[in-house]
Amino acid sequence: MKADHLELTIWDALKPAGREDVARAVSRKHPQFEFQEIRPQAQGDQAHHIAFFDWRGIEFALLPGSEAVLGYDPRRSP
């Protein structure tokens, strides 16, 4: 499985070993991020398995998704 483009629906459908394979592939591609583990996480009505990595003692999480837009746009607020 290609680790540089993975959508959430595919990630969620993977078996635990498949998710770990993807996370380890990410770590091989970016060796500064050491794969730690995959943990289930839930927020509201969403529950997913998230891959955690260590970089110089800082924990990073990976949950594949789609394109994200960061920032606040008051024109898009309800």
mmCIF file as gemmi writes it, N, C-alpha and C atoms, coordinates in Angstrom:
data_model
loop_
_atom_site.group_PDB
_atom_site.id
_atom_site.type_symbol
_atom_site.label_atom_id
_atom_site.label_alt_id
_atom_site.label_comp_id
_atom_site.label_asym_id
_atom_site.label_entity_id
_atom_site.label_seq_id
_atom_site.pdbx_PDB_ins_code
_atom_site.Cartn_x
_atom_site.Cartn_y
_atom_site.Cartn_z
_atom_site.occupancy
_atom_site.B_iso_or_equiv
_atom_site.pdbx_formal_charge
_atom_site.auth_seq_id
_atom_site.auth_asym_id
_atom_site.pdbx_PDB_model_num
ATOM 1 N N . MET Axp A 1 ? 0.844 -1.177 0 1 0 ? 1 A 1
ATOM 2 C CA . MET Axp A 1 ? 0 0 0 1 0 ? 1 A 1
ATOM 3 C C . MET Axp A 1 ? 0.889 1.241 0 1 0 ? 1 A 1
ATOM 4 N N . LYS Axp A 2 ? 0.537 2.195 -0.782 1 0 ? 2 A 1
ATOM 5 C CA . LYS Axp A 2 ? 1.312 3.422 -0.887 1 0 ? 2 A 1
ATOM 6 C C . LYS Axp A 2 ? 1.034 4.314 0.318 1 0 ? 2 A 1
ATOM 7 N N . ALA Axp A 3 ? 2.107 4.689 1.056 1 0 ? 3 A 1
ATOM 8 C CA . ALA Axp A 3 ? 1.932 5.417 2.309 1 0 ? 3 A 1
ATOM 9 C C . ALA Axp A 3 ? 1.873 6.929 2.129 1 0 ? 3 A 1
ATOM 10 N N . ASP Axp A 4 ? 2.115 7.447 0.929 1 0 ? 4 A 1
ATOM 11 C CA . ASP Axp A 4 ? 2.146 8.9 0.784 1 0 ? 4 A 1
ATOM 12 C C . ASP Axp A 4 ? 0.796 9.487 0.368 1 0 ? 4 A 1
ATOM 13 N N . HIS Axp A 5 ? -0.192 8.649 0.128 1 0 ? 5 A 1
ATOM 14 C CA . HIS Axp A 5 ? -1.529 9.148 -0.18 1 0 ? 5 A 1
ATOM 15 C C . HIS Axp A 5 ? -2.535 8.093 0.269 1 0 ? 5 A 1
ATOM 16 N N . LEU Axp A 6 ? -3.14 8.323 1.385 1 0 ? 6 A 1
ATOM 17 C CA . LEU Axp A 6 ? -4.065 7.352 1.955 1 0 ? 6 A 1
ATOM 18 C C . LEU Axp A 6 ? -5.268 8.095 2.5 1 0 ? 6 A 1
ATOM 19 N N . GLU Axp A 7 ? -6.438 7.672 2.096 1 0 ? 7 A 1
ATOM 20 C CA . GLU Axp A 7 ? -7.652 8.321 2.564 1 0 ? 7 A 1
ATOM 21 C C . GLU Axp A 7 ? -8.191 7.631 3.81 1 0 ? 7 A 1
ATOM 22 N N . LEU Axp A 8 ? -8.955 8.366 4.586 1 0 ? 8 A 1
ATOM 23 C CA . LEU Axp A 8 ? -9.475 7.875 5.857 1 0 ? 8 A 1
ATOM 24 C C . LEU Axp A 8 ? -10.314 6.614 5.687 1 0 ? 8 A 1
ATOM 25 N N . THR Axp A 9 ? -11.127 6.543 4.655 1 0 ? 9 A 1
ATOM 26 C CA . THR Axp A 9 ? -11.983 5.361 4.479 1 0 ? 9 A 1
ATOM 27 C C . THR Axp A 9 ? -11.141 4.102 4.278 1 0 ? 9 A 1
ATOM 28 N N . ILE Axp A 10 ? -10.036 4.231 3.566 1 0 ? 10 A 1
ATOM 29 C CA . ILE Axp A 10 ? -9.145 3.083 3.352 1 0 ? 10 A 1
ATOM 30 C C . ILE Axp A 10 ? -8.448 2.73 4.661 1 0 ? 10 A 1
ATOM 31 N N . TRP Axp A 11 ? -7.91 3.737 5.371 1 0 ? 11 A 1
ATOM 32 C CA . TRP Axp A 11 ? -7.243 3.525 6.659 1 0 ? 11 A 1
ATOM 33 C C . TRP Axp A 11 ? -8.182 2.807 7.634 1 0 ? 11 A 1
ATOM 34 N N . ASP Axp A 12 ? -9.415 3.282 7.736 1 0 ? 12 A 1
ATOM 35 C CA . ASP Axp A 12 ? -10.371 2.682 8.664 1 0 ? 12 A 1
ATOM 36 C C . ASP Axp A 12 ? -10.706 1.235 8.291 1 0 ? 12 A 1
ATOM 37 N N . ALA Axp A 13 ? -10.655 0.91 7.008 1 0 ? 13 A 1
ATOM 38 C CA . ALA Axp A 13 ? -10.989 -0.442 6.558 1 0 ? 13 A 1
ATOM 39 C C . ALA Axp A 13 ? -9.839 -1.432 6.75 1 0 ? 13 A 1
ATOM 40 N N . LEU Axp A 14 ? -8.634 -0.926 6.998 1 0 ? 14 A 1
ATOM 41 C CA . LEU Axp A 14 ? -7.487 -1.818 7.169 1 0 ? 14 A 1
ATOM 42 C C . LEU Axp A 14 ? -7.583 -2.594 8.47 1 0 ? 14 A 1
ATOM 43 N N . LYS Axp A 15 ? -7.034 -3.791 8.449 1 0 ? 15 A 1
ATOM 44 C CA . LYS Axp A 15 ? -6.888 -4.571 9.676 1 0 ? 15 A 1
ATOM 45 C C . LYS Axp A 15 ? -5.738 -3.961 10.47 1 0 ? 15 A 1
ATOM 46 N N . PRO Axp A 16 ? -5.643 -4.256 11.766 1 0 ? 16 A 1
ATOM 47 C CA . PRO Axp A 16 ? -4.573 -3.671 12.578 1 0 ? 16 A 1
ATOM 48 C C . PRO Axp A 16 ? -3.175 -3.841 11.983 1 0 ? 16 A 1
ATOM 49 N N . ALA Axp A 17 ? -2.866 -4.997 11.452 1 0 ? 17 A 1
ATOM 50 C CA . ALA Axp A 17 ? -1.539 -5.221 10.87 1 0 ? 17 A 1
ATOM 51 C C . ALA Axp A 17 ? -1.317 -4.323 9.651 1 0 ? 17 A 1
ATOM 52 N N . GLY Axp A 18 ? -2.366 -4.072 8.886 1 0 ? 18 A 1
ATOM 53 C CA . GLY Axp A 18 ? -2.252 -3.202 7.719 1 0 ? 18 A 1
ATOM 54 C C . GLY Axp A 18 ? -1.981 -1.765 8.104 1 0 ? 18 A 1
ATOM 55 N N . ARG Axp A 19 ? -2.667 -1.288 9.147 1 0 ? 19 A 1
ATOM 56 C CA . ARG Axp A 19 ? -2.417 0.075 9.624 1 0 ? 19 A 1
ATOM 57 C C . ARG Axp A 19 ? -0.986 0.201 10.136 1 0 ? 19 A 1
ATOM 58 N N . GLU Axp A 20 ? -0.52 -0.823 10.85 1 0 ? 20 A 1
ATOM 59 C CA . GLU Axp A 20 ? 0.851 -0.773 11.349 1 0 ? 20 A 1
ATOM 60 C C . GLU Axp A 20 ? 1.853 -0.796 10.195 1 0 ? 20 A 1
ATOM 61 N N . ASP Axp A 21 ? 1.584 -1.576 9.159 1 0 ? 21 A 1
ATOM 62 C CA . ASP Axp A 21 ? 2.462 -1.59 7.974 1 0 ? 21 A 1
ATOM 63 C C . ASP Axp A 21 ? 2.567 -0.203 7.36 1 0 ? 21 A 1
ATOM 64 N N . VAL Axp A 22 ? 1.433 0.479 7.248 1 0 ? 22 A 1
ATOM 65 C CA . VAL Axp A 22 ? 1.433 1.83 6.682 1 0 ? 22 A 1
ATOM 66 C C . VAL Axp A 22 ? 2.238 2.775 7.567 1 0 ? 22 A 1
ATOM 67 N N . ALA Axp A 23 ? 2.007 2.71 8.881 1 0 ? 23 A 1
ATOM 68 C CA . ALA Axp A 23 ? 2.72 3.595 9.813 1 0 ? 23 A 1
ATOM 69 C C . ALA Axp A 23 ? 4.225 3.345 9.759 1 0 ? 23 A 1
ATOM 70 N N . ARG Axp A 24 ? 4.618 2.1 9.669 1 0 ? 24 A 1
ATOM 71 C CA . ARG Axp A 24 ? 6.052 1.785 9.587 1 0 ? 24 A 1
ATOM 72 C C . ARG Axp A 24 ? 6.635 2.268 8.255 1 0 ? 24 A 1
ATOM 73 N N . ALA Axp A 25 ? 5.842 2.219 7.186 1 0 ? 25 A 1
ATOM 74 C CA . ALA Axp A 25 ? 6.304 2.735 5.896 1 0 ? 25 A 1
ATOM 75 C C . ALA Axp A 25 ? 6.508 4.242 5.963 1 0 ? 25 A 1
ATOM 76 N N . VAL Axp A 26 ? 5.623 4.941 6.672 1 0 ? 26 A 1
ATOM 77 C CA . VAL Axp A 26 ? 5.786 6.389 6.864 1 0 ? 26 A 1
ATOM 78 C C . VAL Axp A 26 ? 7.084 6.649 7.614 1 0 ? 26 A 1
ATOM 79 N N . SER Axp A 27 ? 7.349 5.867 8.644 1 0 ? 27 A 1
ATOM 80 C CA . SER Axp A 27 ? 8.563 6.037 9.449 1 0 ? 27 A 1
ATOM 81 C C . SER Axp A 27 ? 9.821 5.754 8.62 1 0 ? 27 A 1
ATOM 82 N N . ARG Axp A 28 ? 9.751 4.768 7.738 1 0 ? 28 A 1
ATOM 83 C CA . ARG Axp A 28 ? 10.906 4.491 6.861 1 0 ? 28 A 1
ATOM 84 C C . ARG Axp A 28 ? 11.146 5.647 5.891 1 0 ? 28 A 1
ATOM 85 N N . LYS Axp A 29 ? 10.061 6.22 5.392 1 0 ? 29 A 1
ATOM 86 C CA . LYS Axp A 29 ? 10.179 7.331 4.446 1 0 ? 29 A 1
ATOM 87 C C . LYS Axp A 29 ? 10.658 8.602 5.142 1 0 ? 29 A 1
ATOM 88 N N . HIS Axp A 30 ? 10.283 8.757 6.413 1 0 ? 30 A 1
ATOM 89 C CA . HIS Axp A 30 ? 10.65 9.932 7.217 1 0 ? 30 A 1
ATOM 90 C C . HIS Axp A 30 ? 11.287 9.431 8.512 1 0 ? 30 A 1
ATOM 91 N N . PRO Axp A 31 ? 12.546 8.977 8.448 1 0 ? 31 A 1
ATOM 92 C CA . PRO Axp A 31 ? 13.167 8.304 9.6 1 0 ? 31 A 1
ATOM 93 C C . PRO Axp A 31 ? 13.308 9.171 10.847 1 0 ? 31 A 1
ATOM 94 N N . GLN Axp A 32 ? 13.175 10.478 10.727 1 0 ? 32 A 1
ATOM 95 C CA . GLN Axp A 32 ? 13.238 11.32 11.914 1 0 ? 32 A 1
ATOM 96 C C . GLN Axp A 32 ? 12.004 11.116 12.801 1 0 ? 32 A 1
ATOM 97 N N . PHE Axp A 33 ? 10.938 10.544 12.257 1 0 ? 33 A 1
ATOM 98 C CA . PHE Axp A 33 ? 9.722 10.243 13.002 1 0 ? 33 A 1
ATOM 99 C C . PHE Axp A 33 ? 9.719 8.746 13.311 1 0 ? 33 A 1
ATOM 100 N N . GLU Axp A 34 ? 9.913 8.404 14.576 1 0 ? 34 A 1
ATOM 101 C CA . GLU Axp A 34 ? 9.963 7.011 14.998 1 0 ? 34 A 1
ATOM 102 C C . GLU Axp A 34 ? 8.558 6.533 15.353 1 0 ? 34 A 1
ATOM 103 N N . PHE Axp A 35 ? 8.117 5.488 14.667 1 0 ? 35 A 1
ATOM 104 C CA . PHE Axp A 35 ? 6.788 4.934 14.936 1 0 ? 35 A 1
ATOM 105 C C . PHE Axp A 35 ? 6.743 4.391 16.357 1 0 ? 35 A 1
ATOM 106 N N . GLN Axp A 36 ? 5.681 4.727 17.09 1 0 ? 36 A 1
ATOM 107 C CA . GLN Axp A 36 ? 5.511 4.273 18.467 1 0 ? 36 A 1
ATOM 108 C C . GLN Axp A 36 ? 4.407 3.216 18.584 1 0 ? 36 A 1
ATOM 109 N N . GLU Axp A 37 ? 3.202 3.597 18.19 1 0 ? 37 A 1
ATOM 110 C CA . GLU Axp A 37 ? 2.066 2.682 18.335 1 0 ? 37 A 1
ATOM 111 C C . GLU Axp A 37 ? 0.848 3.237 17.614 1 0 ? 37 A 1
ATOM 112 N N . ILE Axp A 38 ? -0.174 2.396 17.547 1 0 ? 38 A 1
ATOM 113 C CA . ILE Axp A 38 ? -1.477 2.813 17.029 1 0 ? 38 A 1
ATOM 114 C C . ILE Axp A 38 ? -2.469 2.63 18.167 1 0 ? 38 A 1
ATOM 115 N N . ARG Axp A 39 ? -3.229 3.7 18.453 1 0 ? 39 A 1
ATOM 116 C CA . ARG Axp A 39 ? -4.195 3.675 19.542 1 0 ? 39 A 1
ATOM 117 C C . ARG Axp A 39 ? -5.565 4.097 19.035 1 0 ? 39 A 1
ATOM 118 N N . PRO Axp A 40 ? -6.62 3.485 19.571 1 0 ? 40 A 1
ATOM 119 C CA . PRO Axp A 40 ? -7.97 3.953 19.224 1 0 ? 40 A 1
ATOM 120 C C . PRO Axp A 40 ? -8.236 5.287 19.912 1 0 ? 40 A 1
ATOM 121 N N . GLN Axp A 41 ? -8.907 6.179 19.218 1 0 ? 41 A 1
ATOM 122 C CA . GLN Axp A 41 ? -9.266 7.492 19.756 1 0 ? 41 A 1
ATOM 123 C C . GLN Axp A 41 ? -10.699 7.793 19.325 1 0 ? 41 A 1
ATOM 124 N N . ALA Axp A 42 ? -11.434 8.441 20.193 1 0 ? 42 A 1
ATOM 125 C CA . ALA Axp A 42 ? -12.805 8.824 19.862 1 0 ? 42 A 1
ATOM 126 C C . ALA Axp A 42 ? -13.043 10.27 20.276 1 0 ? 42 A 1
ATOM 127 N N . GLN Axp A 43 ? -13.787 10.974 19.45 1 0 ? 43 A 1
ATOM 128 C CA . GLN Axp A 43 ? -14.173 12.352 19.735 1 0 ? 43 A 1
ATOM 129 C C . GLN Axp A 43 ? -15.576 12.532 19.185 1 0 ? 43 A 1
ATOM 130 N N . GLY Axp A 44 ? -16.512 12.776 20.064 1 0 ? 44 A 1
ATOM 131 C CA . GLY Axp A 44 ? -17.888 12.906 19.604 1 0 ? 44 A 1
ATOM 132 C C . GLY Axp A 44 ? -18.362 11.606 18.98 1 0 ? 44 A 1
ATOM 133 N N . ASP Axp A 45 ? -18.909 11.696 17.777 1 0 ? 45 A 1
ATOM 134 C CA . ASP Axp A 45 ? -19.406 10.498 17.108 1 0 ? 45 A 1
ATOM 135 C C . ASP Axp A 45 ? -18.369 9.862 16.183 1 0 ? 45 A 1
ATOM 136 N N . GLN Axp A 46 ? -17.133 10.305 16.26 1 0 ? 46 A 1
ATOM 137 C CA . GLN Axp A 46 ? -16.076 9.756 15.404 1 0 ? 46 A 1
ATOM 138 C C . GLN Axp A 46 ? -15.114 8.924 16.234 1 0 ? 46 A 1
ATOM 139 N N . ALA Axp A 47 ? -14.783 7.756 15.741 1 0 ? 47 A 1
ATOM 140 C CA . ALA Axp A 47 ? -13.801 6.882 16.389 1 0 ? 47 A 1
ATOM 141 C C . ALA Axp A 47 ? -12.891 6.32 15.308 1 0 ? 47 A 1
ATOM 142 N N . HIS Axp A 48 ? -11.592 6.444 15.524 1 0 ? 48 A 1
ATOM 143 C CA . HIS Axp A 48 ? -10.596 5.978 14.556 1 0 ? 48 A 1
ATOM 144 C C . HIS Axp A 48 ? -9.391 5.431 15.299 1 0 ? 48 A 1
ATOM 145 N N . HIS Axp A 49 ? -8.528 4.767 14.557 1 0 ? 49 A 1
ATOM 146 C CA . HIS Axp A 49 ? -7.238 4.346 15.086 1 0 ? 49 A 1
ATOM 147 C C . HIS Axp A 49 ? -6.206 5.339 14.566 1 0 ? 49 A 1
ATOM 148 N N . ILE Axp A 50 ? -5.37 5.835 15.468 1 0 ? 50 A 1
ATOM 149 C CA . ILE Axp A 50 ? -4.405 6.869 15.121 1 0 ? 50 A 1
ATOM 150 C C . ILE Axp A 50 ? -2.998 6.35 15.354 1 0 ? 50 A 1
ATOM 151 N N . ALA Axp A 51 ? -2.122 6.584 14.392 1 0 ? 51 A 1
ATOM 152 C CA . ALA Axp A 51 ? -0.716 6.196 14.51 1 0 ? 51 A 1
ATOM 153 C C . ALA Axp A 51 ? 0.046 7.314 15.21 1 0 ? 51 A 1
ATOM 154 N N . PHE Axp A 52 ? 0.862 6.95 16.174 1 0 ? 52 A 1
ATOM 155 C CA . PHE Axp A 52 ? 1.654 7.917 16.918 1 0 ? 52 A 1
ATOM 156 C C . PHE Axp A 52 ? 3.133 7.717 16.633 1 0 ? 52 A 1
ATOM 157 N N . PHE Axp A 53 ? 3.828 8.855 16.485 1 0 ? 53 A 1
ATOM 158 C CA . PHE Axp A 53 ? 5.25 8.878 16.179 1 0 ? 53 A 1
ATOM 159 C C . PHE Axp A 53 ? 5.959 9.783 17.182 1 0 ? 53 A 1
ATOM 160 N N . ASP Axp A 54 ? 7.244 9.54 17.365 1 0 ? 54 A 1
ATOM 161 C CA . ASP Axp A 54 ? 8.064 10.379 18.233 1 0 ? 54 A 1
ATOM 162 C C . ASP Axp A 54 ? 9.093 11.108 17.385 1 0 ? 54 A 1
ATOM 163 N N . TRP Axp A 55 ? 9.243 12.395 17.649 1 0 ? 55 A 1
ATOM 164 C CA . TRP Axp A 55 ? 10.294 13.2 17.037 1 0 ? 55 A 1
ATOM 165 C C . TRP Axp A 55 ? 10.933 14.019 18.143 1 0 ? 55 A 1
ATOM 166 N N . ARG Axp A 56 ? 12.134 13.631 18.514 1 0 ? 56 A 1
ATOM 167 C CA . ARG Axp A 56 ? 12.884 14.347 19.546 1 0 ? 56 A 1
ATOM 168 C C . ARG Axp A 56 ? 12.077 14.531 20.838 1 0 ? 56 A 1
ATOM 169 N N . GLY Axp A 57 ? 11.368 13.492 21.232 1 0 ? 57 A 1
ATOM 170 C CA . GLY Axp A 57 ? 10.607 13.547 22.47 1 0 ? 57 A 1
ATOM 171 C C . GLY Axp A 57 ? 9.237 14.191 22.349 1 0 ? 57 A 1
ATOM 172 N N . ILE Axp A 58 ? 8.85 14.582 21.149 1 0 ? 58 A 1
ATOM 173 C CA . ILE Axp A 58 ? 7.538 15.196 20.915 1 0 ? 58 A 1
ATOM 174 C C . ILE Axp A 58 ? 6.667 14.172 20.19 1 0 ? 58 A 1
ATOM 175 N N . GLU Axp A 59 ? 5.448 13.983 20.685 1 0 ? 59 A 1
ATOM 176 C CA . GLU Axp A 59 ? 4.536 13.022 20.082 1 0 ? 59 A 1
ATOM 177 C C . GLU Axp A 59 ? 3.74 13.671 18.947 1 0 ? 59 A 1
ATOM 178 N N . PHE Axp A 60 ? 3.715 12.96 17.815 1 0 ? 60 A 1
ATOM 179 C CA . PHE Axp A 60 ? 2.931 13.394 16.659 1 0 ? 60 A 1
ATOM 180 C C . PHE Axp A 60 ? 1.935 12.303 16.323 1 0 ? 60 A 1
ATOM 181 N N . ALA Axp A 61 ? 0.773 12.685 15.837 1 0 ? 61 A 1
ATOM 182 C CA . ALA Axp A 61 ? -0.271 11.732 15.466 1 0 ? 61 A 1
ATOM 183 C C . ALA Axp A 61 ? -0.516 11.796 13.962 1 0 ? 61 A 1
ATOM 184 N N . LEU Axp A 62 ? -0.846 10.643 13.406 1 0 ? 62 A 1
ATOM 185 C CA . LEU Axp A 62 ? -1.189 10.555 11.99 1 0 ? 62 A 1
ATOM 186 C C . LEU Axp A 62 ? -2.54 9.875 11.864 1 0 ? 62 A 1
ATOM 187 N N . LEU Axp A 63 ? -3.471 10.584 11.287 1 0 ? 63 A 1
ATOM 188 C CA . LEU Axp A 63 ? -4.762 10.03 10.923 1 0 ? 63 A 1
ATOM 189 C C . LEU Axp A 63 ? -5.008 10.47 9.491 1 0 ? 63 A 1
ATOM 190 N N . PRO Axp A 64 ? -4.869 9.544 8.541 1 0 ? 64 A 1
ATOM 191 C CA . PRO Axp A 64 ? -5.068 9.946 7.141 1 0 ? 64 A 1
ATOM 192 C C . PRO Axp A 64 ? -6.451 10.551 6.945 1 0 ? 64 A 1
ATOM 193 N N . GLY Axp A 65 ? -6.528 11.489 6.06 1 0 ? 65 A 1
ATOM 194 C CA . GLY Axp A 65 ? -7.794 12.148 5.785 1 0 ? 65 A 1
ATOM 195 C C . GLY Axp A 65 ? -7.827 12.637 4.363 1 0 ? 65 A 1
ATOM 196 N N . SER Axp A 66 ? -8.22 13.847 4.203 1 0 ? 66 A 1
ATOM 197 C CA . SER Axp A 66 ? -8.23 14.479 2.892 1 0 ? 66 A 1
ATOM 198 C C . SER Axp A 66 ? -7.569 15.84 3.049 1 0 ? 66 A 1
ATOM 199 N N . GLU Axp A 67 ? -7.699 16.666 2.067 1 0 ? 67 A 1
ATOM 200 C CA . GLU Axp A 67 ? -7.068 17.983 2.118 1 0 ? 67 A 1
ATOM 201 C C . GLU Axp A 67 ? -7.629 18.793 3.284 1 0 ? 67 A 1
ATOM 202 N N . ALA Axp A 68 ? -6.737 19.398 4.026 1 0 ? 68 A 1
ATOM 203 C CA . ALA Axp A 68 ? -7.147 20.212 5.174 1 0 ? 68 A 1
ATOM 204 C C . ALA Axp A 68 ? -6.837 21.676 4.898 1 0 ? 68 A 1
ATOM 205 N N . VAL Axp A 69 ? -7.695 22.544 5.37 1 0 ? 69 A 1
ATOM 206 C CA . VAL Axp A 69 ? -7.488 23.976 5.272 1 0 ? 69 A 1
ATOM 207 C C . VAL Axp A 69 ? -7.359 24.5 6.698 1 0 ? 69 A 1
ATOM 208 N N . LEU Axp A 70 ? -6.242 25.119 6.993 1 0 ? 70 A 1
ATOM 209 C CA . LEU Axp A 70 ? -6.006 25.639 8.327 1 0 ? 70 A 1
ATOM 210 C C . LEU Axp A 70 ? -6.292 27.132 8.355 1 0 ? 70 A 1
ATOM 211 N N . GLY Axp A 71 ? -6.803 27.577 9.487 1 0 ? 71 A 1
ATOM 212 C CA . GLY Axp A 71 ? -7.065 29.005 9.643 1 0 ? 71 A 1
ATOM 213 C C . GLY Axp A 71 ? -8.536 29.273 9.864 1 0 ? 71 A 1
ATOM 214 N N . TYR Axp A 72 ? -8.829 30.507 10.148 1 0 ? 72 A 1
ATOM 215 C CA . TYR Axp A 72 ? -10.196 30.93 10.428 1 0 ? 72 A 1
ATOM 216 C C . TYR Axp A 72 ? -10.663 31.861 9.324 1 0 ? 72 A 1
ATOM 217 N N . ASP Axp A 73 ? -11.813 31.559 8.785 1 0 ? 73 A 1
ATOM 218 C CA . ASP Axp A 73 ? -12.407 32.388 7.753 1 0 ? 73 A 1
ATOM 219 C C . ASP Axp A 73 ? -13.789 32.821 8.239 1 0 ? 73 A 1
ATOM 220 N N . PRO Axp A 74 ? -13.937 34.07 8.686 1 0 ? 74 A 1
ATOM 221 C CA . PRO Axp A 74 ? -15.237 34.497 9.234 1 0 ? 74 A 1
ATOM 222 C C . PRO Axp A 74 ? -16.368 34.409 8.217 1 0 ? 74 A 1
ATOM 223 N N . ARG Axp A 75 ? -16.067 34.416 6.932 1 0 ? 75 A 1
ATOM 224 C CA . ARG Axp A 75 ? -17.121 34.305 5.919 1 0 ? 75 A 1
ATOM 225 C C . ARG Axp A 75 ? -17.726 32.915 5.896 1 0 ? 75 A 1
ATOM 226 N N . ARG Axp A 76 ? -17.03 31.91 6.453 1 0 ? 76 A 1
ATOM 227 C CA . ARG Axp A 76 ? -17.534 30.54 6.443 1 0 ? 76 A 1
ATOM 228 C C . ARG Axp A 76 ? -18.168 30.158 7.759 1 0 ? 76 A 1
ATOM 229 N N . SER Axp A 77 ? -18.205 31.062 8.725 1 0 ? 77 A 1
ATOM 230 C CA . SER Axp A 77 ? -18.81 30.77 10.015 1 0 ? 77 A 1
ATOM 231 C C . SER Axp A 77 ? -20.333 30.805 9.91 1 0 ? 77 A 1
ATOM 232 N N . PRO Axp A 78 ? -20.996 29.938 10.686 1 0 ? 78 A 1
ATOM 233 C CA . PRO Axp A 78 ? -22.474 29.923 10.624 1 0 ? 78 A 1
ATOM 234 C C . PRO Axp A 78 ? -23.08 31.166 11.222 1 0 ? 78 A 1
